[in-house]
């Protein structure tokens, strides 16, 4: 019994002709980066706010550093979206 490999399988192409496979991988990586943009807008402000909260607890300045940390998180998420859009 023989198994057939699909024609777009990189293992079935001879050496030097994997351009289509590389293009497919590059497209999937681009899609993965675009899908992670939503998570950036959730996690970056949470991490920034948590770091600010810890500093607020340390210095007794609640809620100011937490708010600054959340603002920096949103800015970082927006910058990351702009980078992935290039």
DRENNUMAR-913938 format. One record per residue (C-alpha): residue number from 0; chain; x, y, z. Coordinates in Angstrom, 1 decimal, decimal comma. Each point is the difference from the previous one (the first is absolute). Layout:
% residues N
<r><fidren>NUM</fidren><keza>A</keza><c1>X</c1><c2>Y</c2><c3>Z</c3></r>
...
***
This chain:
% residues 86
<r><fidren>0</fidren><keza>A</keza><c1>0,0</c1><c2>0,0</c2><c3>0,0</c3></r>
<r><fidren>1</fidren><keza>A</keza><c1>1,4</c1><c2>3,3</c2><c3>-1,0</c3></r>
<r><fidren>2</fidren><keza>A</keza><c1>-0,8</c1><c2>3,4</c2><c3>1,6</c3></r>
<r><fidren>3</fidren><keza>A</keza><c1>-0,3</c1><c2>3,1</c2><c3>-2,1</c3></r>
<r><fidren>4</fidren><keza>A</keza><c1>1,3</c1><c2>3,3</c2><c3>1,3</c3></r>
<r><fidren>5</fidren><keza>A</keza><c1>-1,8</c1><c2>3,1</c2><c3>-1,0</c3></r>
<r><fidren>6</fidren><keza>A</keza><c1>1,6</c1><c2>2,1</c2><c3>-2,7</c3></r>
<r><fidren>7</fidren><keza>A</keza><c1>0,5</c1><c2>3,0</c2><c3>2,3</c3></r>
<r><fidren>8</fidren><keza>A</keza><c1>1,9</c1><c2>-2,1</c2><c3>2,5</c3></r>
<r><fidren>9</fidren><keza>A</keza><c1>3,6</c1><c2>1,4</c2><c3>0,3</c3></r>
<r><fidren>10</fidren><keza>A</keza><c1>1,4</c1><c2>-3,5</c2><c3>0,5</c3></r>
<r><fidren>11</fidren><keza>A</keza><c1>-1,3</c1><c2>-1,0</c2><c3>-3,4</c3></r>
<r><fidren>12</fidren><keza>A</keza><c1>1,8</c1><c2>2,8</c2><c3>-1,9</c3></r>
<r><fidren>13</fidren><keza>A</keza><c1>3,5</c1><c2>-0,4</c2><c3>-1,3</c3></r>
<r><fidren>14</fidren><keza>A</keza><c1>2,8</c1><c2>2,0</c2><c3>1,4</c3></r>
<r><fidren>15</fidren><keza>A</keza><c1>0,0</c1><c2>3,7</c2><c3>-0,9</c3></r>
<r><fidren>16</fidren><keza>A</keza><c1>-3,7</c1><c2>0,1</c2><c3>-0,9</c3></r>
<r><fidren>17</fidren><keza>A</keza><c1>-1,6</c1><c2>0,7</c2><c3>3,4</c3></r>
<r><fidren>18</fidren><keza>A</keza><c1>-0,8</c1><c2>3,6</c2><c3>-0,8</c3></r>
<r><fidren>19</fidren><keza>A</keza><c1>-3,8</c1><c2>-0,7</c2><c3>0,2</c3></r>
<r><fidren>20</fidren><keza>A</keza><c1>0,5</c1><c2>-1,6</c2><c3>3,4</c3></r>
<r><fidren>21</fidren><keza>A</keza><c1>2,0</c1><c2>2,9</c2><c3>1,3</c3></r>
<r><fidren>22</fidren><keza>A</keza><c1>-2,6</c1><c2>2,4</c2><c3>-1,2</c3></r>
<r><fidren>23</fidren><keza>A</keza><c1>-2,8</c1><c2>-2,0</c2><c3>1,8</c3></r>
<r><fidren>24</fidren><keza>A</keza><c1>2,0</c1><c2>0,1</c2><c3>3,2</c3></r>
<r><fidren>25</fidren><keza>A</keza><c1>0,6</c1><c2>3,7</c2><c3>-0,2</c3></r>
<r><fidren>26</fidren><keza>A</keza><c1>-3,7</c1><c2>0,6</c2><c3>-0,6</c3></r>
<r><fidren>27</fidren><keza>A</keza><c1>-0,9</c1><c2>-2,1</c2><c3>3,0</c3></r>
<r><fidren>28</fidren><keza>A</keza><c1>2,5</c1><c2>1,9</c2><c3>2,2</c3></r>
<r><fidren>29</fidren><keza>A</keza><c1>-1,5</c1><c2>3,3</c2><c3>-1,1</c3></r>
<r><fidren>30</fidren><keza>A</keza><c1>-3,5</c1><c2>-1,3</c2><c3>0,9</c3></r>
<r><fidren>31</fidren><keza>A</keza><c1>1,2</c1><c2>-1,1</c2><c3>3,4</c3></r>
<r><fidren>32</fidren><keza>A</keza><c1>1,5</c1><c2>3,4</c2><c3>0,7</c3></r>
<r><fidren>33</fidren><keza>A</keza><c1>-3,3</c1><c2>1,7</c2><c3>-1,0</c3></r>
<r><fidren>34</fidren><keza>A</keza><c1>-2,0</c1><c2>-2,4</c2><c3>2,3</c3></r>
<r><fidren>35</fidren><keza>A</keza><c1>2,2</c1><c2>0,8</c2><c3>3,0</c3></r>
<r><fidren>36</fidren><keza>A</keza><c1>-0,8</c1><c2>3,8</c2><c3>-0,3</c3></r>
<r><fidren>37</fidren><keza>A</keza><c1>-3,1</c1><c2>-0,5</c2><c3>2,1</c3></r>
<r><fidren>38</fidren><keza>A</keza><c1>1,9</c1><c2>-1,7</c2><c3>2,7</c3></r>
<r><fidren>39</fidren><keza>A</keza><c1>2,5</c1><c2>2,9</c2><c3>0,1</c3></r>
<r><fidren>40</fidren><keza>A</keza><c1>-2,8</c1><c2>2,4</c2><c3>0,8</c3></r>
<r><fidren>41</fidren><keza>A</keza><c1>-1,1</c1><c2>-2,2</c2><c3>2,9</c3></r>
<r><fidren>42</fidren><keza>A</keza><c1>3,3</c1><c2>-1,1</c2><c3>1,5</c3></r>
<r><fidren>43</fidren><keza>A</keza><c1>2,2</c1><c2>3,1</c2><c3>-0,4</c3></r>
<r><fidren>44</fidren><keza>A</keza><c1>-2,2</c1><c2>2,3</c2><c3>2,1</c3></r>
<r><fidren>45</fidren><keza>A</keza><c1>-0,6</c1><c2>-2,7</c2><c3>2,6</c3></r>
<r><fidren>46</fidren><keza>A</keza><c1>3,8</c1><c2>-0,5</c2><c3>0,4</c3></r>
<r><fidren>47</fidren><keza>A</keza><c1>0,6</c1><c2>3,7</c2><c3>0,1</c3></r>
<r><fidren>48</fidren><keza>A</keza><c1>-2,8</c1><c2>0,5</c2><c3>2,5</c3></r>
<r><fidren>49</fidren><keza>A</keza><c1>1,3</c1><c2>-2,9</c2><c3>2,2</c3></r>
<r><fidren>50</fidren><keza>A</keza><c1>3,5</c1><c2>1,4</c2><c3>0,0</c3></r>
<r><fidren>51</fidren><keza>A</keza><c1>-1,4</c1><c2>3,5</c2><c3>0,8</c3></r>
<r><fidren>52</fidren><keza>A</keza><c1>-2,1</c1><c2>-1,5</c2><c3>2,8</c3></r>
<r><fidren>53</fidren><keza>A</keza><c1>3,1</c1><c2>-1,7</c2><c3>1,5</c3></r>
<r><fidren>54</fidren><keza>A</keza><c1>1,9</c1><c2>3,3</c2><c3>-0,1</c3></r>
<r><fidren>55</fidren><keza>A</keza><c1>-3,0</c1><c2>1,8</c2><c3>1,5</c3></r>
<r><fidren>56</fidren><keza>A</keza><c1>0,0</c1><c2>-2,5</c2><c3>2,9</c3></r>
<r><fidren>57</fidren><keza>A</keza><c1>3,7</c1><c2>0,5</c2><c3>0,4</c3></r>
<r><fidren>58</fidren><keza>A</keza><c1>-0,1</c1><c2>3,8</c2><c3>0,0</c3></r>
<r><fidren>59</fidren><keza>A</keza><c1>-3,5</c1><c2>0,6</c2><c3>1,3</c3></r>
<r><fidren>60</fidren><keza>A</keza><c1>-1,2</c1><c2>2,0</c2><c3>-3,1</c3></r>
<r><fidren>61</fidren><keza>A</keza><c1>-3,1</c1><c2>-2,0</c2><c3>-0,9</c3></r>
<r><fidren>62</fidren><keza>A</keza><c1>-1,5</c1><c2>0,3</c2><c3>-2,7</c3></r>
<r><fidren>63</fidren><keza>A</keza><c1>2,4</c1><c2>2,3</c2><c3>-2,0</c3></r>
<r><fidren>64</fidren><keza>A</keza><c1>2,7</c1><c2>-2,4</c2><c3>-1,0</c3></r>
<r><fidren>65</fidren><keza>A</keza><c1>-2,5</c1><c2>-2,7</c2><c3>-0,9</c3></r>
<r><fidren>66</fidren><keza>A</keza><c1>-1,8</c1><c2>2,4</c2><c3>-2,3</c3></r>
<r><fidren>67</fidren><keza>A</keza><c1>3,4</c1><c2>1,1</c2><c3>-1,6</c3></r>
<r><fidren>68</fidren><keza>A</keza><c1>0,9</c1><c2>-3,7</c2><c3>-0,4</c3></r>
<r><fidren>69</fidren><keza>A</keza><c1>-3,3</c1><c2>-0,7</c2><c3>-1,8</c3></r>
<r><fidren>70</fidren><keza>A</keza><c1>0,5</c1><c2>3,0</c2><c3>-2,3</c3></r>
<r><fidren>71</fidren><keza>A</keza><c1>3,4</c1><c2>-1,2</c2><c3>-0,9</c3></r>
<r><fidren>72</fidren><keza>A</keza><c1>-1,4</c1><c2>-3,5</c2><c3>-0,6</c3></r>
<r><fidren>73</fidren><keza>A</keza><c1>-2,6</c1><c2>1,4</c2><c3>-2,5</c3></r>
<r><fidren>74</fidren><keza>A</keza><c1>2,8</c1><c2>2,0</c2><c3>-1,7</c3></r>
<r><fidren>75</fidren><keza>A</keza><c1>2,1</c1><c2>-3,1</c2><c3>-0,3</c3></r>
<r><fidren>76</fidren><keza>A</keza><c1>-2,9</c1><c2>-2,0</c2><c3>-1,4</c3></r>
<r><fidren>77</fidren><keza>A</keza><c1>-0,7</c1><c2>2,6</c2><c3>-2,6</c3></r>
<r><fidren>78</fidren><keza>A</keza><c1>3,6</c1><c2>0,2</c2><c3>-1,0</c3></r>
<r><fidren>79</fidren><keza>A</keza><c1>0,1</c1><c2>-3,8</c2><c3>-0,4</c3></r>
<r><fidren>80</fidren><keza>A</keza><c1>-3,1</c1><c2>0,1</c2><c3>-2,2</c3></r>
<r><fidren>81</fidren><keza>A</keza><c1>1,7</c1><c2>2,7</c2><c3>-2,2</c3></r>
<r><fidren>82</fidren><keza>A</keza><c1>3,1</c1><c2>-2,2</c2><c3>-0,3</c3></r>
<r><fidren>83</fidren><keza>A</keza><c1>-2,0</c1><c2>-3,1</c2><c3>-1,0</c3></r>
<r><fidren>84</fidren><keza>A</keza><c1>-1,9</c1><c2>2,0</c2><c3>-2,6</c3></r>
<r><fidren>85</fidren><keza>A</keza><c1>3,3</c1><c2>0,8</c2><c3>-2,0</c3></r>
***
